[in-house]
Amino acid sequence: MDPLTQTLLGAVAGQALCGRRLGPAAALLGAVGGAIPDIDVFFPGGEAALPVAYHRHFTHSLLFVPAGGAAAALPFLLLGRWRRQWKLLITAAVVGCATHGLLDTFTSYGTHLLWPFSSRRLSWDLISIIDPVFTLVLAVGLVWSLFLTKAARPAQIALLVVLGYLGAGFIQHERAAAGQASLARRRGHLIERARVMPTLSNLLVWRSIYEAKGVLYADAIRVPTFGVPALRPGSSLPVVGLADLGPQAAGNRRIRRVFAGFWDFADGYVARLPGQERIIADMRYSLTPEGFDALWGVRITTDGPVPAVEWVYLATDRRGALTELWRDVRDPSRFRPLDNE
């Protein structure tokens, strides 16, 4: 999730576990531990056409947690006043660090949680990468704990509340997935792989994307707290593989390497951007939940003397997309009953 939420979660976790004996220092240690895995944004990407290669990589793995926690605690251990409580200091920092990769895995972006034992990017698709409700609960719990009661209990309550919120995300995800499966059956599609992902800042409107016979189908599914899921149908695009790039691109070593890395990053949900055939885009995300308005991709050019590939950011009208999304959240009439499809 966003750095603010990660820092708050680390602080709340540290305070909940060690606040009774360490006081505010527990929250501070947890906050530093919760933030430290994002140091990967400063790592060189290696390949300019794939700058996302090392984000949410090894610093977000479970194996990194002890090292990350120790690094977060080290400046405090150098201060003589804290050395007698070194075990608690390290514990608070390690706990904060451990929350980071786990929380990112609950989102749809993908995290190398099990590196180096597995290169798979884990994504549980239960919560958006930005969710104000989740963040606000953590902020209230931390302020309550540090400044109002000066006790660990409010932080513990905040942790229970956000865990319950993730549980709600799991229930909503399963309902959206059931709606997606029903939709595919009605269309006569045999799903080869599928994702349902919450849209930004809510658990009501979900992006459904699945592959059937080499074609990606995107739809918006609204899952109310009570009631039956509803649909706004979208469109479809063929999946793009290496062979579809043409002999010039497929025969270029760099393009093959970048495409393989991009395919892995996008979990195979890649297609040509409508209207810009040179751009191969990550279709997991879209400005519209039922569309293919991708946020990023790679542009492959083969009409020059040497085939070339470059990373491109695509999203432009994000403010307009957020306005439309808010209307989707508030107005169920923008969707139709799933049974009518």
ZISULMO-V594458 format. One line per field, one symbol per residue. ss: DSSP state (~ for helix, > for strand, _ for the rest). phi: phi as a letter, one per 30 degrees, with the letter a starting at -180 (. if undefined). A space follows every 50 residues. Layout:
ss = ???
phi = ???
//
This chain:
ss = __~~~~~~~~~~~~~~~~~~~~_~~~~~~~~~~~~~~~~~~~_____~~~ _______~~~_~~~~~~~~~~~~~~~~__~~~~~~~~~~~~~~~~~~~~~ ~~~~~_____>__________>_________~~~~~~~~~~~~~~~~~~_ __~~~~~~~~~~~~~~~~~~~~~~~~~~~~~~~~~~~_____>>>>>>__ ____>>>>>>>>__>>>>>>>>_______>>>>>>>>>___~~~~_~~~~ __~~~~~~~~~~~~~____>>>>__>>>>>>>_____________>>>>> >______>>>>>>____~~~~~~~~~~~~~_~~~_>>~~~_
phi = .deddddddddddddddbddccieddddddddddcddddddcdddicddb ddecdhcddcddddeedddddddeeddddedcddcedddddddddddddd dddddddcdjbddcecdbcdddbchcaddbbddeddeddddddeddccch bdeedddedddddddddddddddddddddddddddddiccdcaabbbdde iacccbccbbcbhibcccbcbccdebjcebbbdcbbbddccedddjdddd dcddddddddddedddhidbaddeibddcccdcdcadcdccbddcaabcc cbccdbebbbdbccdbcdddddddddddddcdddbcedddd
//
